[in-house]
Amino acid sequence: MSDLDRFSASRQVPAVSVPTVGGKGVLELLPGREVLLGESTRVRRLLPTLGRRMVGAWAFVDHYGPDDVSTTTGMQVAPHPHTGLQTVSWLLEGEVRHRDSVGSDVVFGPGQLALMTAGHGIAHSEMSPAAHPRLLHGAQLWVALPDAHREVAPHFEHHATLPGFTSDGLTTTVLMGSLGGATSPGTAYSPLVGADLKLAAGADVELPLEPDFEYAVLAAGGSATVADAPVEHGSMLYLGTGRRTVRLRAEEAASLLLLGGEPFEEQLVMWWNFIGRSGEEIAEYAERWNAQDERFGVVEGSDGDRLPAPALPAMPLRSRGRVR
Ligand code: MN
């Protein structure tokens, strides 16, 4: 998906600190804010927020649906570019066709990883197939590439089956990195984890964590109790670092998304669909995309339709850290 939201700065909401019993461990609720993508698609943006911009290398989290798309065209994101990041597309329901400028053309569904490494530069489109399932429900995530790897050659990976483990009403699927001994085949460029956590009704489990990682849990489907704090559908709870486990409970069946990683210490400039290190770099990306420069290539079969980069803001773009 694409960041089509040009007016985000004025509508950002701060995180809410959740009181913790005995004051042990950070708990910060990120309630998300509604963003309109294009003309009809509404998503909830969990990252970046005013106060917290990243969780590990995870720099962007949009959650959408479940939406009934039986009488609409569903997802329609025309070709747009990316630099310096990976897109991680995860569906709970529905189907999306991904096409990109390195020749990929893949339809993916729930439980499958669509991982695009933009590196030096790529363009892609994401569309619901003409005949698509009734519901569309998922998350669009970006991972920032560390400086040493951000110019890597662009490539796309589709992993139709992913590893995971099951215990006590918890079924995990590991999208990125490792969890509980299961390791995703997706290429990662920094120490991180992304995992889908399905909780059965009445589940009450302790999930193993890495104390050096910071974490957040998104209630992607249904609601749950995470570290004794309620997390409603579509909101995300930031857990900080220093935890060896986290307790997960659900009264009704729920789907959570666990995101974590080593705190990302590099300063980034993130604007529109680009991640760079300076305002000058971002301006060059935008200029080259709008000039149809070969840096980003061409998405075959997209009928020339493409999303132009908007005008740069009047204020100079500044690099920012993981927290404000
Ligand atoms: Mn995109």
Residues whose N, C-alpha, C, O or C-beta is under 5 A from the ligand:
A	BS01	MN	M1 S2
